[in-house]
Amino acid sequence: MIDSYIAVDVETTGLEVRQEKITELALVRVEGDTVTDCFSTLINPGRPISEMVSSLTGITDAMVKDAPAVEEVIGDALDFAGDLPLLGHNLLFDYRFIKKAAVNSGLAFERQGIDTLHLCRLFMGTEQKKNLTDACAFYQIPQPQAHRALADAQSAHLLFQRLKGLYGGERPQAFVPASLFYQPKREQPATKRQKEYLQDLIKCHRINITVQLDALSRSEASRMIDRIILQHGRPFPKGKHF
């Protein structure tokens, strides 16, 4: 059973890794079952944060306005993680977002990890809810600030320690890290032509957007163009007014 790992959590603009962005990233280094260091940062996703997400996480557009882009911090985050295995609740969700950011920055990131959600499904009753908040409540683990990255990473660490103490003796194999698999393609930045066409659409239809065009990938720009044309139509030819 491991006693050294990186507890990880991300907050995001949504659930779909191919379309959404990280808004907060936290890593907690644990060595010999003891927290030795933490890495935590807000991240500017380059797009608005929905009211639903803000109400859940407490993270607002104003909070991330001056935060760094993920490309500015992902290298430091991976250096902090080193070669230790990862730990998280529904770990593959966090791993996918971090892996996508790493790949987009040309960085390698292959890891093993342990998912405390999987452990909860092994050891908790079927009638018990197994999200992080309810699992911590079930095992009487204080959780002062749910749905913030650093607090959730620390809660996952405490939950793992409690589960290992209760069940590690009888099921030690459940507490051994396994390989994490996710192979995203590197996103290409939006082309100059795409950004110019988007600017024409925005100007023509008098659309107010807060998305940073320079932060868009090629596929994101394409989806935005299609969405605007579907809702508003194509721009008028130059020199022609109605």
N, C-alpha and C positions, 0 to 999 in steps of 0.2 A: 504494500500500500504506500502511496506517495505521501510525503510530508512537505514537499516543496513544489510550488506551482505559481502560476499567475492567474488570479481571479480577475475576470474581465466582464465588462458590461458596456453596451452602447445604447444611447437614446437616438432615435431617428425621426425623420419626417413622416414615415409610414412603414409598412411591413414588407413591401416588395423590394427586394435587394436590387433588382435591375433598374428600378425607377426612383427609388428614394435615397435620401442622403443622411449621413451621420450629423447629429447636432451636439452630441457629447460623448466623450470616450474616457473610460477609466480603467486602469490596470492596478491591481494590488499584488505586490510581490510577497509571497509567503515562503519562508525558509524554516525548516524544522517545526512546522505547524504554527509559526509565529509571524505576524505581519512585520516586515522589515522596511518597506518603502511603498509609496503610492505615486501614481502618475494620473493626472486628471486634467481635462481641458474641455471647455466649450468649443464648438466648431461652427463656423459660418457655412450653412449648407448651400448658399447661393440662391435661395428661393424662400418664399414665405413659409412659415410654420402655421399649420392650420389651427383654428381655435380648439378643435377637439384634442389635438396633440398637446397644445399648450396647457389645456385644462388638466390633462393627465400627468404631464411631466413638470409643469411649472416653468418650462423653458419658453421664452418669448422671442420675437424678432429683435426687440431692443437688446436683449441679453447677448445675442450672437452677432449683433451688428458689427462690432469691432473685433470679433474672435477670428482666429486664423482659419484658413481653408484647410481641409483634411490633408491636402498635399504638403502643407507646411509642417505638419506634426507627425505624419505617419512614420517617417524614418526614426524620429526620436522614440515613438511608441514601441516600434519593433526592437530598437536597441535596448530599451528598458526591459522588454519581455525576455530578451536573451534566448536561450534554448530550453527554457522551462516549459513543461506542459501547461495547457490552459485549463481553467475551471470556470464554469458558468452555469446559470439556470436557463435551460433551452439554449445550450452553448452554440449550436450550429447557426442560430440566428445571428449572434454576435460575430462569430467567426466569418460568416459569409460577407458581412459588411466590411470587416477589417481586411479580409483577403482581397476583396474588390479594390479597396483603396490602395493596398500594397501593389497589386498587379498594375493598376493605373499609373503608379509611380515607378514601375520597373523594378520592384523589389520582390524577392522570394519570401514566401511565408507558408511553410508546411509545418503542421503541428499535430501532436497528440493531445487529447484532452479528456476530461471527465465532466459529464453533464449531471448536475444535481437533480434536474427534472427526471432523468432516467432513474436515478437512485430513489427518488420519491415514489415513482411508479412501482419500483420493486418492493419497497418496505411500508408504504402507507396503504391504508384500506381503500377499497374501490369507491367508497362513499365520500372520501375526503378530497377536497379540491387541492390541486397540486401546483398552482401558480406560486411564485416566490413569496408573495404576501401571505397567502393562506398556509403554505408549508412552514414558514417561519412562525406564524401564530400557533400552528399545531405543535411545533417543537419548542415553543416558548422562547423564541429568539427575538429580542427587541429589534424593531425596524423603524428608526425614527424618521426616515425620509425615503419613502418608496418612490420608484420611478425616477430617480436621479442616478446617474451612472456610478459614481463612487460609492454611494450608499448601497446600491444593489450589488455591486461587486463584493463589498464587505459582507453583506448579508449572505451571499452565496458561499463565501468562505466559512462563515460561522455555521451555516447549515451543513456544509460538508463535514466540518469538524464534529458536529453533533451526530450526524449519521454514521460517521466512521467510528465514533466512540460507542454507539449503540449496537451497530451491526458488523463492524469490521472483523471482529473475532470469529463470527460464524460464516461470513461471506466475504473473505478478503479479496477474492477475485473481482468483486463488483467495484472495488476501489482502485483498480489498475487502469491507467489511461489507455485509450484506443485512438487509432489514427482518425483524423478529421478529413473529410473529402469534400472539396468544392473547387472547381476549375473555371473561374470566370474568364471571359475574353477581355483583353485590354481595350478600354474605350478610347475612341479617337475623338479629339476635340472637334467642335463644330467648325465647318469650313468658313472661309471669308464670305463666300457666296450665300451660304445659309444665313449667316448673321445679317448680311445686308438685306436679304429678302425678308427676314423677320422684322428688321427695322422699318422697311417699307410697309409691311402689313400693319404694324403697330401704329405708324403714323397715319396711314390711310384710314384705318378704322377707329382711330382715336382710342386705342386700348391702353389702359393703365396697367402696367405689369411691374412687379418688383423682382422678377427673376433676373439674375446677372447673366447677360448673353455670353460673356467671355467664359463663364463657368460651365456652359452647356456642352455636353458631348454631341457627337454627330447624330446619334440615334435620338437623343432628347430634343435636339433642334428640329429634327424631322417630324417627331410627334407633335411638337408645338405648332409647327407650320400647318400640319394636317388639321389640328384641332381648331386653329384660328380660321382657316379656309372653310371648314365645315360649319362653323358658327356664323361667320361674317361674309364669306365669299372671298374671291380673289381681289387684289387691288385694281383700281381703274388704270388703264394704260396712261402713260405719262402724257400730259397735255390735254387729256379728255376729262371733262368735269360734268356732273349731272346735278 
